[in-house]
Amino acid sequence: MKILSISILLAATAATAVAHPVAFEGAYQLMFGTAGSVQTFEIYRSYSPRAAVGLHAMRFDGEDDEYFAGIQHNWLLKRWNLPSAQANIYAGLGAGLAGEHGYGVSPAGIGFFRADYETRRVFTAIDAKWVESFDISRGVFSATAGIAPYKAEFDQLNTWLMLQLEHVTGMENTLDIILKVRFFKGPYFLELGSTLEGKPVVNFMIHF
């Protein structure tokens, strides 16, 4: 019965094609990836359909090797379930430690905001994430759009062609243009791509 209930919940979100920061109640979300100059690792547990808590680590690969690690809480602020589409607004706050390689660490905070709209053929999203400490101030801002070349059911392989614009404050490159292909099937999610400068983009997620 539990497996059946989870399957029904997953099927209800079949139109979604993105790694949401809050999943169904009782689920775990494991996410890691690299895009441009930022690497991330996140693991959360959704203790309700609208809230999740877990660990978030980030590394900024620039002139100074900077990193953040801490505890983060995510909220689903609003969801619109439309006849053939879905829209969501998320926010999150966290606290931990940030530092530069070889220079120690200091207390830090992290916050994020996300809004997305998606159908089975079109996807759009904006994201804002920032890390603040005594020595480090970094923001990651992105806008993403994608299309699905074909409609697939949830138990089939879904494919998306994506364009992402990403800006990391304080880094050498002012704007990364990212081309990537997104695949998902059931609880598995994978993105493969590259920036125009040739930096690899790999993102992976699983719900369990």
Number of C-alpha atoms within 10 A of each C-alpha: 6 7 8 9 10 16 13 12 14 19 15 11 14 18 22 21 24 17 20 16 25 25 25 21 16 13 18 20 22 19 20 17 18 18 19 24 18 17 18 18 17 20 21 24 24 22 16 15 14 18 22 26 21 18 18 22 19 20 19 19 14 13 9 12 12 21 21 26 23 19 19 23 22 24 20 20 14 13 15 11 11 9 7 9 16 18 18 17 17 21 21 20 17 20 21 20 20 28 22 17 11 9 9 9 19 15 16 21 20 25 18 19 17 21 18 21 18 21 19 21 17 18 24 19 19 18 17 18 18 17 22 18 19 11 14 17 14 17 17 16 19 18 17 17 18 21 19 19 13 10 14 16 13 19 13 11 13 22 21 23 18 21 18 18 16 22 19 22 15 14 16 10 14 10 16 20 15 22 19 19 19 22 18 23 18 17 15 14 19 19 19 18 20 18 20 12 11 10 15 17 21 19 19 19 20 18 20 13
